[in-house]
Every structure is written in structure tokens, then in C-alpha cells.
Amino acid sequence: MRPRRSSASRTQRCARGFTLIELMVVVLIVGLLAAATVISISITGRDSELEKESERAFSLVKYAREKAELQTREFGLYCGEGNYEFLTYDARKGYWRSIEEDESLRLRELPDGLKLRLVVEGREVVLKGPDTAKKTDEQLKKELRERIPHVIIYSNGDLTPFKLVVLREDPSRSVTIASTDDGTIKADDMVEGKT
């Protein structure tokens, strides 16, 4: 009969673990993979936040145009330095108002670091920055009634010639959304550098 080995020696042999060299090789491989990922992202220059916001603005302008044609009523695009909103003309009240009946055309705030530039009919529009002054309800209502859209989208599908630039200043990147001479709306690829 063979002597039985003790379970302690068997456990000790199985639980030997990794050597220091094996651990260092694994850490080196993980480090190289992480560095390659960081380098590849910075080389491609992707700015997903800028891309997402410019794609949203482009889609919403096209959507508002289609809706204007289907409903045979005028819509407008009103821009601030860090936000934009679609308006509709209310003939009964005699002013441009927010579109409460369609959530997708509501006021949109851009994330920190992004802002808008707008050129209408070849002239740059000075957009309002954030207003931090306290106002009464009456002042707010008056301000809302006096808003006139920068870009008008007519019920026949025509629109005011415009160029809307969604940009990040540091590092300088931008995407331009513009109307063309043939009446279409296009969005350019992201551009690095000054706009």
C-alpha cells in the first residue's frame, strides 16, 4: 500500500501563484493597450459631445422644415449663444411663441464648452449670452412675446439662408449646418482649427 500524501502539500503545490515576472508582463501588456487606446482617440480627434449636438441641431432643423410643410404654418429658429429653440407664429396672439405641443422642438441648452455662431443672409448675428439678471414675471412674458426668430422656415419649405456653427473653442473644433442655394440643408464634417 502506497503512503498517502498529505492534503497540505497538495494544496501548497496548487496555490503556488504567479511569479513577479509574470505579473510585470501582464501589467506591461495592459499599460501598452491603454496607451494605444488613448493615442488612437486623440489622433482621430473625436469630440462626441460636439458631434452629438450638431447632429441633433441638423436633424431638428430638417424636422421643423418638414413639419412646416405638412402643417402649412411658419416655424422659426431662435438662437442664443448657448441654446436654441424653435418658435411658431401665433396669428391670433400676433407674436412668435414656443412650441409646447411638440417636445422635440423645445428649448435646447448646449453642454458647457459648446456655443453657437449664426450667419443669416451673409451677416453674422450677435447672439445673446446667458442672462443672469432677475426679472419679474411681466418682464419675462414681454421678453418672450418680443422674440423674433433668426431663421424663418416657411410653410412652403423655403427658409431664410443661414449658416449655423456649433463650436468648441478649446481645442478649436466646429461643425457647420447650412442652407444651400438649391434649398437643401447640409451639415459639414467636423473641422479642426479656427472657424
C-alpha positions as CSV (number, residue, x, y, z in Angstrom):
1,M,0.0,0.0,0.0
2,R,1.3,3.4,-1.0
3,P,1.5,6.1,1.6
4,R,-1.0,8.9,1.0
5,R,0.4,12.3,0.5
6,S,-0.9,14.9,2.9
7,S,-3.5,17.3,1.6
8,A,-1.5,20.2,2.9
9,S,1.4,19.5,0.5
10,R,-1.0,19.1,-2.4
11,T,-2.7,22.4,-1.6
12,Q,0.6,24.2,-1.3
13,R,1.8,23.0,-4.7
14,C,-1.5,24.1,-6.4
15,A,-1.6,27.5,-4.7
16,R,1.9,28.5,-5.8
17,G,0.6,31.6,-7.6
18,F,2.2,33.8,-10.2
19,T,5.9,34.9,-10.2
20,L,6.9,38.5,-10.1
21,I,8.0,38.4,-13.8
22,E,4.6,37.1,-14.9
23,L,2.8,39.9,-13.0
24,M,5.1,42.5,-14.5
25,V,4.5,41.2,-18.1
26,V,0.7,41.4,-17.6
27,V,0.9,44.9,-16.2
28,L,3.1,45.9,-19.2
29,I,0.7,44.5,-21.7
30,V,-2.3,46.2,-20.0
31,G,-0.3,49.5,-20.0
32,L,0.6,49.3,-23.7
33,L,-3.1,48.6,-24.6
34,A,-4.3,51.6,-22.6
35,A,-1.7,53.9,-24.1
36,A,-2.6,52.7,-27.6
37,T,-6.2,53.4,-27.0
38,V,-5.5,56.9,-25.6
39,I,-3.3,57.7,-28.6
40,S,-5.7,56.5,-31.2
41,I,-8.6,58.5,-29.7
42,S,-6.5,61.7,-29.6
43,I,-5.2,61.2,-33.2
44,T,-8.7,60.8,-34.6
45,G,-9.8,64.0,-32.7
46,R,-13.3,62.7,-32.0
47,D,-15.4,65.1,-30.0
48,S,-18.5,63.0,-29.4
49,E,-20.3,65.8,-27.5
50,L,-19.8,68.2,-30.4
51,E,-20.8,65.6,-32.9
52,K,-23.9,64.6,-31.0
53,E,-25.1,68.2,-30.5
54,S,-24.5,69.2,-34.1
55,E,-26.3,66.1,-35.4
56,R,-29.2,66.9,-33.1
57,A,-29.4,70.5,-34.4
58,F,-29.2,69.4,-38.0
59,S,-32.0,66.8,-37.5
60,L,-34.2,69.2,-35.7
61,V,-33.9,71.9,-38.5
62,K,-34.8,69.3,-41.1
63,Y,-37.7,68.0,-38.9
64,A,-39.1,71.6,-38.4
65,R,-38.9,72.2,-42.1
66,E,-40.9,69.0,-42.8
67,K,-43.4,69.9,-40.1
68,A,-43.9,73.4,-41.5
69,E,-44.7,71.9,-44.9
70,L,-47.1,69.3,-43.6
71,Q,-48.9,71.7,-41.3
72,T,-48.7,74.7,-43.7
73,R,-47.6,77.0,-41.0
74,E,-44.4,79.0,-40.3
75,F,-41.7,78.0,-37.9
76,G,-38.6,79.8,-36.8
77,L,-35.3,79.1,-35.3
78,Y,-34.3,81.4,-32.4
79,C,-30.7,81.1,-31.2
80,G,-28.8,82.2,-28.1
81,E,-25.1,81.9,-27.6
82,G,-25.5,78.6,-25.7
83,N,-29.1,77.5,-26.7
84,Y,-31.6,77.3,-29.5
85,E,-35.4,76.9,-29.8
86,F,-38.0,76.6,-32.5
87,L,-40.9,79.0,-32.5
88,T,-44.2,79.2,-34.4
89,Y,-46.1,82.2,-35.3
90,D,-49.4,82.5,-33.5
91,A,-51.7,84.7,-35.7
92,R,-54.4,85.0,-33.1
93,K,-52.0,86.5,-30.5
94,G,-49.8,88.2,-33.0
95,Y,-46.4,87.0,-31.9
96,W,-43.9,84.2,-32.2
97,R,-44.3,81.6,-29.4
98,S,-42.6,78.5,-28.1
99,I,-43.9,75.2,-29.4
100,E,-45.4,73.4,-26.4
101,E,-47.3,70.8,-28.4
102,D,-44.1,69.2,-29.8
103,E,-41.4,68.3,-27.2
104,S,-38.7,67.7,-29.8
105,L,-38.8,71.4,-30.8
106,R,-38.4,72.7,-27.2
107,L,-35.6,75.0,-25.9
108,R,-32.2,73.1,-26.1
109,E,-29.3,74.1,-23.9
110,L,-25.8,73.2,-25.2
111,P,-23.4,71.5,-22.8
112,D,-20.6,73.6,-21.2
113,G,-17.8,74.3,-23.6
114,L,-20.0,74.4,-26.7
115,K,-21.6,77.5,-28.2
116,L,-23.3,78.7,-31.4
117,R,-22.4,81.2,-34.1
118,L,-25.1,82.2,-36.7
119,V,-24.8,83.9,-40.0
120,V,-28.1,84.9,-41.7
121,E,-28.2,86.1,-45.3
122,G,-24.4,86.6,-45.2
123,R,-24.4,88.7,-42.0
124,E,-23.2,87.4,-38.6
125,V,-25.9,87.7,-35.9
126,V,-24.8,88.8,-32.4
127,L,-26.4,86.1,-30.2
128,K,-27.4,86.7,-26.6
129,G,-25.4,85.2,-23.8
130,P,-26.8,83.8,-20.6
131,D,-29.0,86.4,-18.8
132,T,-28.4,86.2,-15.1
133,A,-30.4,89.3,-14.1
134,K,-33.6,88.7,-12.0
135,K,-36.8,89.6,-13.9
136,T,-40.4,89.9,-12.9
137,D,-43.0,87.6,-14.5
138,E,-44.2,90.5,-16.5
139,Q,-40.7,91.3,-17.9
140,L,-40.3,87.6,-18.8
141,K,-43.6,87.5,-20.6
142,K,-42.8,90.7,-22.5
143,E,-39.4,89.3,-23.5
144,L,-40.9,86.1,-24.7
145,R,-43.5,88.0,-26.8
146,E,-40.8,90.2,-28.4
147,R,-38.7,87.3,-29.6
148,I,-38.3,87.1,-33.4
149,P,-36.7,84.1,-34.9
150,H,-33.3,84.5,-36.7
151,V,-34.2,81.9,-39.3
152,I,-37.7,81.6,-40.7
153,I,-38.9,78.2,-42.1
154,Y,-41.9,79.0,-44.4
155,S,-44.9,76.7,-44.9
156,N,-43.8,76.0,-48.5
157,G,-40.5,74.6,-47.4
158,D,-38.4,77.7,-48.2
159,L,-36.2,79.1,-45.4
160,T,-34.0,82.1,-44.7
161,P,-30.4,81.4,-46.0
162,F,-28.3,80.6,-42.9
163,K,-25.2,79.1,-41.6
164,L,-25.2,77.7,-38.0
165,V,-21.9,76.8,-36.5
166,V,-21.7,74.6,-33.4
167,L,-18.3,75.1,-31.9
168,R,-15.9,74.3,-29.1
169,E,-13.2,77.0,-28.6
170,D,-10.6,75.0,-26.7
171,P,-9.5,73.0,-28.6
172,S,-11.0,74.8,-31.6
173,R,-13.4,72.5,-33.4
174,S,-16.6,73.2,-35.2
175,V,-19.4,71.7,-37.3
176,T,-21.4,73.9,-39.8
177,I,-25.0,73.4,-40.7
178,A,-26.1,75.5,-43.6
179,S,-28.8,76.0,-46.2
180,T,-27.7,75.7,-49.8
181,D,-28.6,77.5,-53.0
182,D,-30.8,74.6,-54.1
183,G,-32.9,74.7,-50.9
184,T,-31.4,71.7,-49.1
185,I,-29.8,71.7,-45.6
186,K,-26.4,70.2,-45.2
187,A,-24.0,69.5,-42.3
188,D,-20.3,69.6,-42.9
189,D,-17.8,67.3,-41.2
190,M,-16.0,68.5,-38.0
191,V,-13.3,71.0,-38.7
192,E,-10.2,71.5,-36.5
193,G,-8.8,75.0,-36.1
194,K,-10.3,78.5,-36.4
195,T,-13.8,78.9,-37.8
